[in-house]
């Protein structure tokens, strides 16, 4: 109070009144009222005091317009209730909590502490990210090197989905079950060692990585004989010419062209090697316990007639459709046979198709493509509806044999 009295010592009452109104009512004082330098200094002090006790806010006006105004600090509580925003940067760090009205740089989460602002990493809720990969160090498993979000901030140099830190071969892509390293292919046949039954000898994928060893006709039929112990073929295996083997016919060159395993011979297994009988034209099997026709049957390119009777097969391999020279196909009296392979309509050279006595419940419409058929036998199957297009083969001189209660539709 003493200091304040000293400032106002030589000031007239009118000047003091003018100074008072500068702080309170923004009135203008005439220059002649400022009688001396001390009075002018007092005026400046009053103006500073007035501004010091005011704050800058973003004020929403009556019609929703925003503008920046200054208000006394004591009035802030009222403005705050009405949704106005304080803009005064209380801690002087250059950041404000909200840049309403386009004022200041937003982001200060504590406007009363100059040491808390977005320029100081980690101080305002923004975590430190040392490697600048967008993943906070606290969550980054590799905080010193930029990485991928999917790998918790760790890099994956070879792109195999395994973080380099966990990858035994970080620069060479490989599967997780091999610790990120590629499986080798020691024999270079395109079949990985893990899937290759002959990893040190080049082979084919169709043969599980093993080389295909071509067998002679004799070796193939000997294998059939040996894989069916107890058979009644009675072949003399020492006779490599096979000229007296029951059920085997040869051409003038000594090649096997006709093989018939008839009823009671005890042949229940046809090995995949049957597909190596390159010159065979007729293959007939009356095999009571035969369950599978190997897919290699499709390799018999010269086959003209194929018959399976009294067996336990449930279907035919899709490779059968490769036998485009086939004239006769007889799948007869196989009570577990329930399906025909898709694409059977491609066997357009068929002249006789016998499917009677099986357990077929559906006849594919594509049989109508077999326009060369002379006989089509479908009787004695549980099927009741025959595609009309198949029945119409009868109009093209095909003898279509059906059960009396079969319906064409």
C-alpha positions as CSV (number, residue, x, y, z in Angstrom):
1,X,0.0,0.0,0.0
2,X,2.9,2.3,0.7
3,X,4.2,1.8,-2.8
4,X,0.8,2.3,-4.3
5,X,0.5,5.7,-2.4
6,X,3.9,6.8,-3.7
7,X,2.8,6.2,-7.3
8,X,-0.3,8.4,-6.8
9,X,1.4,11.1,-4.6
10,X,1.4,13.9,-7.2
11,X,-1.6,12.9,-9.2
12,X,-4.8,15.0,-9.1
13,X,-8.1,13.4,-8.1
14,X,-9.4,13.9,-11.6
15,X,-6.4,12.0,-13.0
16,X,-6.8,9.2,-10.5
17,X,-10.5,9.0,-11.5
18,X,-9.4,8.8,-15.2
19,X,-6.9,6.0,-14.4
20,X,-9.6,4.1,-12.5
21,X,-11.9,4.3,-15.5
22,X,-9.2,3.1,-17.9
23,X,-9.1,-0.2,-15.9
24,X,-12.9,-0.5,-15.5
25,X,-14.9,1.3,-18.2
26,X,-12.3,1.7,-21.0
27,X,-12.8,5.5,-21.0
28,X,-10.3,7.7,-22.8
29,X,-8.3,10.2,-20.7
30,X,-7.3,13.5,-22.2
31,X,-3.6,14.0,-22.5
32,X,-3.8,17.2,-20.5
33,X,-5.1,15.2,-17.5
34,X,-1.8,13.2,-17.4
35,X,-0.1,16.0,-15.6
36,X,3.3,14.4,-15.3
37,X,5.4,11.3,-16.2
38,X,4.5,9.6,-12.9
39,X,0.8,9.8,-13.8
40,X,1.6,8.3,-17.2
41,X,3.5,5.5,-15.5
42,X,0.6,4.9,-13.3
43,X,-1.7,4.7,-16.3
44,X,0.6,2.1,-18.0
45,X,0.6,0.1,-14.7
46,X,-3.1,0.1,-14.6
47,X,-3.4,-1.1,-18.2
48,X,-1.0,-4.0,-17.5
49,X,-3.0,-4.9,-14.4
50,X,-6.2,-4.9,-16.4
51,X,-4.8,-7.1,-19.1
52,X,-3.1,-9.4,-16.7
53,X,-6.4,-10.2,-15.1
54,X,-8.2,-11.0,-18.4
55,X,-8.1,-14.2,-20.4
56,X,-8.7,-14.9,-24.0
57,X,-11.6,-17.3,-24.9
58,X,-13.4,-18.6,-27.9
59,X,-16.9,-17.3,-27.4
60,X,-20.0,-18.7,-29.2
61,X,-22.4,-15.9,-29.9
62,X,-26.1,-15.8,-30.0
63,X,-26.4,-17.1,-33.5
64,X,-23.7,-19.8,-33.3
65,X,-20.8,-17.6,-34.5
66,X,-17.4,-18.0,-32.8
67,X,-15.2,-15.1,-32.0
68,X,-12.2,-14.5,-29.8
69,X,-12.8,-12.1,-26.9
70,X,-11.1,-11.2,-23.6
71,X,-13.0,-11.5,-20.3
72,X,-12.1,-11.0,-16.7
73,X,-10.9,-14.1,-15.0
74,X,-13.7,-14.0,-12.6
75,X,-16.2,-14.3,-15.5
76,X,-14.7,-17.5,-16.9
77,X,-16.8,-19.7,-14.7
78,X,-19.9,-18.3,-16.3
79,X,-18.6,-18.6,-19.8
80,X,-17.4,-22.1,-19.2
81,X,-21.0,-23.2,-18.4
82,X,-22.1,-22.0,-21.8
83,X,-19.6,-24.0,-23.7
84,X,-16.9,-21.3,-24.4
85,X,-13.3,-22.5,-24.7
86,X,-10.4,-21.0,-22.9
87,X,-7.4,-20.1,-25.1
88,X,-4.9,-18.3,-22.9
89,X,-2.1,-21.0,-22.9
90,X,-1.9,-20.9,-19.1
91,X,1.6,-22.5,-18.9
92,X,3.1,-20.6,-21.7
93,X,4.4,-23.6,-23.6
94,X,2.8,-22.6,-26.9
95,X,0.1,-25.2,-26.9
96,X,-3.5,-25.0,-25.9
97,X,-6.0,-27.7,-25.0
98,X,-8.3,-26.8,-27.9
99,X,-7.7,-24.7,-30.9
100,X,-11.3,-23.5,-31.1
101,X,-11.7,-20.4,-33.3
102,X,-8.5,-21.5,-35.1
103,X,-6.4,-20.2,-32.2
104,X,-3.0,-21.7,-31.2
105,X,-1.6,-25.2,-31.6
106,X,-3.8,-27.9,-30.2
107,X,-2.7,-30.9,-28.2
108,X,-1.8,-29.7,-24.7
109,X,-3.2,-32.1,-22.2
110,X,-2.1,-30.1,-19.2
111,X,-2.2,-26.4,-19.8
112,X,-0.8,-25.6,-16.3
113,X,2.5,-27.5,-16.7
114,X,4.9,-26.2,-19.4
115,X,6.8,-29.5,-19.3
116,X,3.7,-31.4,-20.6
117,X,3.0,-30.8,-24.3
118,X,3.2,-32.7,-27.6
119,X,6.8,-31.5,-28.2
120,X,8.0,-33.6,-25.3
121,X,7.6,-37.3,-26.2
122,X,5.7,-39.4,-23.8
123,X,4.5,-36.5,-21.7
124,X,1.1,-36.0,-23.1
125,X,-0.2,-39.5,-23.6
126,X,1.7,-40.0,-26.9
127,X,4.0,-42.9,-26.4
128,X,7.6,-42.9,-27.4
129,X,8.3,-44.5,-30.8
130,X,12.0,-44.8,-31.1
131,X,12.0,-46.5,-34.5
132,X,9.2,-44.3,-36.0
133,X,7.2,-47.4,-37.2
134,X,4.0,-46.1,-35.7
135,X,4.1,-48.6,-32.8
136,X,4.8,-47.3,-29.3
137,X,7.9,-48.7,-27.7
138,X,5.8,-50.0,-24.9
139,X,4.1,-52.3,-27.4
140,X,6.9,-52.7,-29.8
141,X,8.8,-56.1,-29.6
142,X,11.5,-54.6,-31.7
143,X,11.7,-50.9,-30.6
144,X,15.1,-50.2,-32.1
145,X,14.2,-51.2,-35.7
146,X,11.1,-50.3,-37.7
147,X,8.7,-53.2,-38.3
148,X,5.2,-54.3,-39.1
149,X,2.1,-53.8,-37.1
150,X,1.1,-57.4,-37.8
151,X,4.4,-58.6,-36.2
152,X,4.2,-56.3,-33.2
153,X,6.7,-53.8,-34.6
154,X,9.3,-56.3,-35.8
155,X,10.6,-56.5,-39.4
156,X,10.2,-59.4,-41.8
157,X,12.9,-59.2,-44.4
158,X,11.9,-62.2,-46.5
159,X,8.1,-61.6,-46.3
160,X,7.3,-65.1,-45.1
161,X,5.1,-63.8,-42.2
162,X,7.7,-64.7,-39.5
163,X,9.5,-61.9,-37.7
164,X,13.2,-61.8,-38.4
165,X,14.0,-62.3,-34.7
166,X,12.2,-65.6,-34.8
167,X,13.2,-66.6,-38.3
168,X,16.1,-69.1,-38.7
169,X,16.4,-68.0,-42.3
170,X,15.5,-64.3,-42.2
171,X,16.5,-63.6,-45.8
172,X,14.9,-66.6,-47.4
173,X,11.2,-67.3,-47.1
174,X,10.0,-70.5,-45.5
175,X,7.1,-71.9,-43.6
176,X,6.5,-71.6,-39.9
177,X,6.7,-75.3,-39.3
178,X,10.3,-75.2,-40.5
179,X,11.3,-72.2,-38.4
180,X,11.0,-69.8,-41.4
181,X,13.5,-71.8,-43.6
182,X,12.5,-73.3,-47.0
183,X,12.3,-77.0,-47.2
184,X,15.1,-78.4,-49.4
185,X,14.6,-80.4,-52.6
186,X,17.8,-82.4,-52.6
187,X,17.3,-84.1,-55.9
188,X,15.9,-81.1,-57.7
189,X,12.8,-82.9,-58.9
190,X,10.3,-80.3,-57.7
191,X,9.1,-82.4,-54.8
192,X,10.2,-81.1,-51.4
193,X,12.2,-83.5,-49.3
194,X,9.5,-83.6,-46.7
195,X,7.1,-85.0,-49.3
196,X,9.6,-86.9,-51.4
197,X,9.7,-90.7,-50.8
198,X,12.9,-90.7,-52.8
199,X,14.6,-87.5,-51.7
200,X,18.0,-88.4,-53.2
201,X,16.7,-89.6,-56.5
202,X,14.8,-87.4,-59.0
203,X,11.3,-88.6,-59.7
204,X,7.8,-87.2,-60.5
205,X,5.2,-85.6,-58.3
206,X,2.7,-88.2,-59.5
207,X,5.0,-90.9,-58.1
208,X,5.6,-89.1,-54.8
209,X,9.0,-87.9,-55.9
210,X,10.3,-91.3,-56.9
211,X,11.4,-92.2,-60.4
212,X,8.9,-94.2,-62.5
213,X,10.5,-97.5,-63.2
214,X,9.1,-99.0,-66.4
215,X,8.2,-102.6,-66.0
216,X,7.9,-105.1,-68.7
217,X,4.5,-106.8,-69.3
218,X,5.9,-109.9,-67.7
219,X,7.0,-107.9,-64.6
220,X,3.6,-106.2,-64.3
221,X,1.6,-109.5,-64.4
222,X,4.1,-111.2,-62.1
223,X,3.4,-108.3,-59.6
224,X,-0.3,-108.9,-60.0
225,X,0.3,-112.6,-59.2
226,X,2.4,-111.9,-56.2
227,X,0.1,-109.3,-54.7
228,X,-2.8,-111.8,-54.7
229,X,-1.4,-114.8,-52.8
230,X,-3.6,-117.8,-52.9
231,X,-4.8,-117.1,-56.4
232,X,-5.7,-119.9,-58.7
233,X,-4.1,-118.6,-61.9
234,X,-1.6,-121.4,-62.0
235,X,1.0,-119.3,-63.9
236,X,4.5,-120.7,-64.4
237,X,6.5,-117.6,-63.4
238,X,9.6,-119.1,-64.8
239,X,8.1,-118.8,-68.3
240,X,8.9,-115.2,-69.0
241,X,7.3,-115.4,-72.5
242,X,3.8,-115.9,-70.8
243,X,2.7,-117.8,-73.8
244,X,1.0,-120.5,-71.7
245,X,-0.5,-118.3,-69.0
246,X,-4.2,-118.7,-68.4
247,X,-6.2,-115.6,-69.3
248,X,-3.3,-113.9,-71.1
249,X,-3.2,-113.3,-74.9
250,X,-0.2,-112.0,-76.7
251,X,0.2,-110.3,-80.1
252,X,2.8,-111.4,-82.7
253,X,5.4,-109.3,-81.0
254,X,4.9,-111.0,-77.6
255,X,3.1,-108.0,-76.1
256,X,0.2,-108.5,-73.8
257,X,-3.0,-107.4,-75.5
258,X,-5.7,-109.2,-73.6
259,X,-6.0,-110.1,-69.9
260,X,-9.0,-111.8,-68.3
261,X,-9.2,-112.6,-64.6
262,X,-12.3,-114.7,-64.5
263,X,-14.4,-116.0,-61.7
264,X,-12.6,-117.9,-59.1
265,X,-9.1,-116.9,-59.9
266,X,-8.8,-115.0,-56.6
267,X,-7.6,-111.6,-58.0
268,X,-8.7,-109.0,-55.5
269,X,-6.0,-106.4,-56.0
270,X,-5.0,-104.6,-59.2
271,X,-1.7,-102.7,-58.5
272,X,-1.1,-99.2,-60.0
273,X,1.5,-100.8,-62.2
274,X,-1.3,-102.2,-64.3
275,X,-1.1,-98.9,-66.1
276,X,2.2,-100.0,-67.7
277,X,0.5,-102.6,-70.0
278,X,0.9,-100.1,-72.8
279,X,-0.5,-102.4,-75.6
280,X,-3.4,-104.0,-73.8
281,X,-6.7,-103.8,-75.6
282,X,-9.0,-105.9,-73.4
283,X,-9.1,-106.1,-69.6
284,X,-11.8,-108.2,-67.9
285,X,-12.0,-108.8,-64.2
286,X,-14.5,-111.0,-62.5
287,X,-13.1,-110.3,-59.0
288,X,-15.3,-110.9,-56.0
289,X,-13.3,-109.0,-53.5
290,X,-11.9,-106.2,-55.7
291,X,-12.6,-102.9,-54.0
292,X,-10.6,-100.3,-56.0
293,X,-9.8,-99.7,-59.6
294,X,-6.4,-97.8,-59.6
295,X,-6.4,-94.4,-61.3
296,X,-3.5,-95.6,-63.5
297,X,-6.1,-97.4,-65.6
298,X,-6.4,-94.2,-67.4
299,X,-2.9,-94.8,-68.9
300,X,-4.1,-97.7,-71.0
301,X,-4.5,-95.6,-74.1
302,X,-5.1,-98.6,-76.4
303,X,-7.8,-100.2,-74.3
304,X,-10.9,-101.0,-76.3
305,X,-12.9,-103.1,-73.8
306,X,-13.0,-102.9,-70.0
307,X,-15.2,-105.0,-67.8
308,X,-15.6,-105.4,-64.0
309,X,-18.1,-107.8,-62.7
310,X,-19.2,-109.3,-59.3
311,X,-16.8,-106.9,-57.4
312,X,-17.1,-104.6,-54.4
313,X,-16.1,-101.4,-56.1
314,X,-18.2,-98.3,-55.3
315,X,-17.1,-96.2,-58.3
316,X,-14.7,-95.7,-61.2
317,X,-11.7,-93.3,-61.2
318,X,-12.1,-90.1,-63.1
319,X,-9.1,-91.1,-65.2
320,X,-11.3,-93.6,-66.9
321,X,-12.5,-90.6,-69.1
322,X,-9.0,-90.6,-70.7
323,X,-9.8,-93.9,-72.4
324,X,-11.2,-92.2,-75.5
325,X,-10.6,-95.3,-77.7
326,X,-12.9,-97.4,-75.5
327,X,-15.6,-99.3,-77.4
328,X,-17.1,-101.4,-74.6
329,X,-17.5,-100.6,-71.0
330,X,-19.3,-103.1,-68.8
331,X,-19.7,-102.5,-65.1
332,X,-22.1,-105.3,-64.3
333,X,-23.6,-106.9,-61.2
334,X,-21.5,-104.9,-58.6
335,X,-24.0,-104.4,-55.8
336,X,-21.9,-101.7,-54.1
337,X,-21.4,-99.7,-57.3
338,X,-23.2,-96.3,-56.7
339,X,-21.6,-93.7,-58.9
340,X,-20.3,-93.0,-62.4
341,X,-17.4,-90.6,-62.8
342,X,-18.1,-87.1,-64.0
343,X,-17.2,-86.7,-67.6
344,X,-18.2,-90.2,-68.7
345,X,-20.0,-88.5,-71.6
346,X,-16.5,-87.9,-73.1
347,X,-16.2,-91.5,-74.0
348,X,-17.8,-90.8,-77.4
349,X,-16.4,-93.9,-79.1
350,X,-18.4,-96.2,-76.8
351,X,-20.6,-98.7,-78.7
352,X,-21.8,-100.7,-75.7
353,X,-22.4,-99.6,-72.2
354,X,-23.6,-102.1,-69.6
355,X,-24.5,-100.6,-66.2
356,X,-27.1,-103.2,-65.2
357,X,-27.3,-104.9,-61.8
358,X,-25.6,-102.2,-59.8
359,X,-26.8,-99.8,-57.1
360,X,-27.0,-96.6,-59.1
361,X,-29.7,-94.1,-57.9
362,X,-28.9,-91.5,-60.6
363,X,-28.2,-91.6,-64.3
364,X,-26.2,-88.6,-65.5
365,X,-27.8,-86.8,-68.5
366,X,-24.4,-86.6,-70.2
367,X,-24.8,-90.2,-71.3
368,X,-26.9,-88.6,-74.1
369,X,-23.5,-87.5,-75.6
370,X,-22.7,-91.1,-76.4
371,X,-24.3,-91.1,-79.8
372,X,-22.3,-94.0,-81.1
373,X,-23.9,-96.4,-78.6
374,X,-25.6,-99.5,-80.0
375,X,-26.6,-100.9,-76.6
376,X,-27.2,-99.0,-73.3
377,X,-28.3,-101.3,-70.4
378,X,-29.5,-99.6,-67.2
379,X,-31.9,-102.3,-65.8
380,X,-31.8,-103.7,-62.3
381,X,-30.7,-100.4,-60.6
382,X,-32.6,-98.6,-57.8
383,X,-32.9,-95.6,-60.1
384,X,-36.5,-94.7,-61.1
385,X,-36.1,-91.6,-63.2
386,X,-34.0,-91.5,-66.4
387,X,-33.1,-88.2,-68.1
388,X,-35.3,-87.8,-71.1
389,X,-32.2,-87.0,-73.2
390,X,-30.8,-90.4,-72.4
391,X,-34.1,-92.2,-73.3
392,X,-34.1,-90.3,-76.6
393,X,-31.0,-92.2,-77.6
394,X,-33.5,-94.9,-78.7
395,X,-34.6,-92.5,-81.5
396,X,-31.0,-92.8,-82.8
397,X,-31.0,-96.5,-83.1
398,X,-29.6,-97.2,-79.7
399,X,-31.1,-100.1,-77.9
400,X,-31.9,-98.6,-74.4
401,X,-32.7,-101.3,-71.8
402,X,-34.7,-100.1,-68.8
403,X,-36.8,-101.6,-66.0
404,X,-40.5,-101.6,-66.6
405,X,-41.1,-99.0,-63.9
406,X,-38.4,-96.6,-65.0
407,X,-39.7,-93.2,-66.0
408,X,-38.1,-91.0,-68.6
409,X,-38.3,-87.3,-67.8
